[in-house]
Amino acid sequence: MATENPFKAEFEKYRDQLNEMNDKRERLVKASRDVTQSSKKVIFQVHRVGKHNQQTVLNQAEKDIEGVTTQHVSRIAKELQGNDNDAWKLRRAYSPGMQEYVEAATVLEFCKSGKLLTLADLNNRLTKLSDPSTSPLKINLSDYLLGIGDLTGELMRLAISQVADGEVEVANTICNFVRELYKDLSLVAPIMDDSYEMNKKMETMLQSLVKIENAECCYLNLCS
C-alpha cells in the first residue's frame, strides 16, 4: 500500500500561495493600467486651461481626478489593504499607475494654487479607500518623487502655451517653480532606491527647464 507523501500537503499549500500571489499581481497590473490611462485624461483636461475657461476646466479636472481615485486607485487599495508586505513585494505591478496619478494630481494642484501637492496631502486623500480597521494604501516616497519628475514635463508644456498666449509672467512663475524643483530633487535623486530611473527623469527635467527659458527669451527678443 502506497504511503502518503508527507511533503505533498505542504507543497500544495505553497502552490496555492504562489497562484494567489500571481493572480493578485495580474489584477494590480490591470488596475495600474487603468489608473494610468484615466490620469492621462486628467492631464489632457488640465492642458485645455486658458484665460477665459480656467475655472470650468479645473472644476472638470477635479471631478475627473476624483473619478480616478474612487474607480481605479480604490482597486489597488482593495488588493493591498492590511498587507504592507504585499505592497512592497508587488510594487512593480502598480508603480507606473501611481506615478501617473501623482503627476495628474500635482499638475492640477499647481494650476489651482501654484503650489506643490505634498505626499502627506496626497495620501490623506486615499485614506477613505481602505477599511478603517486596516492600514490604508499609501503612495510610497519613490513613486511620489518619480511622479514629480514627470510633472515638470507637463509644466513645461503649460509654460510654453502661456508664452504663446503672451502670458510671459505666468510662464516665468512656472519656470521658477520648475527650477526650484530641479534644484531640490538634485539633492535626493542620487540616494534614491530608484536612482537610475530618477536620474533619467532629472535629465528630462533639465531639458524641460531649458525649453521654458528658451521660449521666454525668444518671446522677449521678438518683443524688443
N, C-alpha and C positions, 0 to 999 in steps of 0.2 A: 504494500500500500504506500503510495507516494505521500511524503510528508509535505506540509505547507511550508513554503519558503518564508523564513522569519523576516526577511527583508522586504518582501513584496508589499505589505501594507504601508511600510514606511516610504518606499519609493513611489507608491501610488499617491500618497499624500503630497510628496514633493512635486509630482507631475501635475496634480490639481492646482497647487500653488503657482507653478510656472504658467499654466494655462490661464489662470485667473489674472496674473500679472500682465501677460501678453494681451489679453482682452482689454484690460484697463488701459494699457498703452495705446492700443488702437483707438479706443474711444477718446482718449486725450488728444491724439493726433488729429482726429476729425474735428473735435471741439476747437482746437487751436487754429485749424484751417478756417473754420467759420468765424472765429474772432478776428483773424487777420483780414479776411475779405470784408467783414462788416466795419472794421475800424478804418480800412482804406476809404470806404464810402463816407465816413465821418470827415476824414481829411479832405476829400474832394468837396464836400459840402462847405467846409471852412474856407476853401480857396475861392469860393464864389462871393466872398465878402467884398463889399465896395463902399463908396461914400454914402450911398442912399439906401442900402439894404442891410446894413450891418446887424441891426438888432434882429431882424427877421431871420437872417441866415444863421446867426449864432443861437437863436432860440431853437431853430430846427435841429442844429447840430447837437444841442443839449439833449433834445429828445432822442436823437439817434444814438448818442453815446450811452444813454440810459438803457436803450433797447439792447445794445451790445452787452451791457453789464448783466441785465436780467435774463436775456435769452441765451447767451453763449458763454460768457465768463462763469455764469452760475453752474453750467455743466462741468466745468473744470473744478469748481469749488465742491460740487457734489461728489466727484470722484476722489478728491483728496482730503475731504474734511475728516478731522480726527486722526490723521495719519501723517505725521511730519516726515517719517522715513520714506514713504512713497513720494511725497512732494519733492524730495531731493533725488531719490532714485530714478524717478520718471521725468525729471525736469526738462530734459532734451525733447520730450514729446510735446510739451506745451509752451516751452520758452518762446518760440517765434511769435505765437499769438499774443503772449503777454507783452512782448516788446512792442508790437504794433499797437496794442491797446494803450500802452504808456505814451507812445508817440501821438496817438489821436487825442487822448485826454489832455496832454500837456500843450499841444498846439492850440486846442480850443481854449484852454485856460489862459494862455498868453494873449490870445485875441480878445478875450473878455477883460482881463485885468492887467495885462502887461507883466505878469509875474510867473514864476516857475511853480508848477504844481508839485508839492513835496511828496516824497514816498509815504510819509505818515498820513497825509490827507488822502492820497490815493487809496491806501489800504483801509482807511476808515470807511470809504465808500463800499468796500467789499464785505464788511462785517455782516451786513444784512443777508448775505447769500448763504451763510452757514448756520447750522443748528447752534443755538446759544450754548448748548451743553458740550460742544466740541470746539477745538481750536479753529479759528477762522482761516480762510485762504488769505495768504499774504504774498504780494509780489516781492520777490527777493531783491536784494540790492543790485546784484549783477544785471538782472533783467531790466530793472529800472534805469540803470546807467546806460545800458546798451540802447534802450528806447530813447533816452535823452540824446544819445549820439545821433540817432536818426532824425530827431526833432529839428536839428539845425538845418537839415536839407529842406524841410518844409518852410522854415522861417526864411531861408534864402529865396525861395520861390515867392513868398509873400512880399519880401522886401523889394525884389525886382519888379513885381507887379505894382507896388506903390511908387517906385521910381517912374515907371511908365505912365502912371496917372499924375505925375508931378508932385506927389506927396513925399518929398525928399526928407522932411523932418521925421516922418513916421518910419521911413526906411532907415534913417540914421539911428533911431531908437532901437530898431530890430538889430542893426549892425552892432551896436554897443552891447546888447544883450547876448548875442552870439559870441562876441569877443570875450565877454566875462565867462561864459560857459566853457569856451575852449580853454581859457587860462586855468579855470578851476579843475576841469576834467584832466588836464595835462598832469596834474599832481597825483591823481588816483589811478589813471589808466595803467601805468607800469606795474602796479602791485595788485591788480585785479586777478581773480581766478581765470577770467576770460580775457586776459591781457592781449592775446593775439588778435581776437575779434575786435576788441575795443581799440587797439592801435590802428587797425584798418579804418575804423569809423572816425578816428581822430584825423587821419589823413583827409578823408572826405569832408570832415568838418572844417578843416583849414581851407580847403578848396572852396567851400561854400562861403566862408568869410571873405576870401579874396574876391569872389564873384560879386558879393554885395558892395564891397569897397570900390571895385572897378566900375560897377553900374552907377554908383553915386558920382564918381569922378567924371565919367563920361557925360552924365547929365549936367553937372556943373560947368564943364568945359563948353558944352553946347550952348548953355545959357549965358556964358560970359562974353 
